[in-house]
């Protein structure tokens, strides 16, 4: 275990924001993690993984632990299902491709989501009608205060829309070290309800898609809308799609009859945040090196030298204009480090 000082974090966050970590340790084993948590005389710990769901707005005068635990193993298996234990440092998209190559179903709709596996439960990542909780069996985490390992079942994670125990009561208290996923080996569940997926499959002339077809369609759709963080700094969807009550929805719909929506039941409707932002005329707008992506208004981008504060100020501008026009408050999906 090596303790480094004043390390640039630019390559460790997908926004490509220049910031420094006062102390930095790469965690490649559980033993490394145990030793790091036992260190005395260092600042508060900051846990860093894939860096895909955060916005750094300042240097971190903290002890940065970069979680780089690797490995995939089988915990359970029968004729129809398999449970995989995936270490936290495994790249998520690489994992999806690996499962597809093995013929395992469940992750195909979640292809091309940036980040590492250990952060997936925190966010309850989701796309195209599927969320992590649909295949999640449990995860192991280490209590930062005590260093003890703890297993969290799906129920204990209390997943919500882009939400979990680890974003609320457990925030900053645990380091997820591995994730258990229950995947299908046959009779795969197929979900192609989202219109963009149907359109992409139809364009390819595929009427009865398999899991690889679905993943290919997801990758094609996401690639057409979302910029590659390796080429243009971003953190994927910056805002959550807001959920509003039927009463508020009807008032807005009277003013904007064309507003798209998803009926969630219980008198609640989910509104695409990208549509709201686009209607405010912000899609494709650039303010210095911070901007709203031209193909997907939900994505804020760094064109090169934007600071974290530049991106944050743009996010606040987006929130303000959407609030003024629609009366809807947009909530960031990205973890803002300020």
Buried (B, 14 or more C-beta within 10 A) or exposed (E): BEEEEEBEBBEBBBBBBBBBBBBBBBBBEBEBBBBBBEEEEEEEBBBBBBBBBBBBBEBBEBBBBBBBBEEBEEBEEEEEBBBBBBBBBBBBBEBBBBBBEEBBBBBBBBBBBBBBBBBBBBBBBBBBEBBBBBBBBBBBBBBBEEBEBEEBEBEBBBBEEBBBBBBEEBEEBBBBBBBBBBBBBEEBEBBBEBEBBEEBBEEEEBEEBBBBBBBBBBBBBBEEBBBEBEEBBBBBBBBBBBBBEEEBBEEBBEEBEEBEBEEEEEEBBBBBBBBBBBBBEBBEBBBEBBBBBEEBBBBBBBBEEBBBBBBBBBBEBBBEBBBEBBEBEBEBBBBBBE
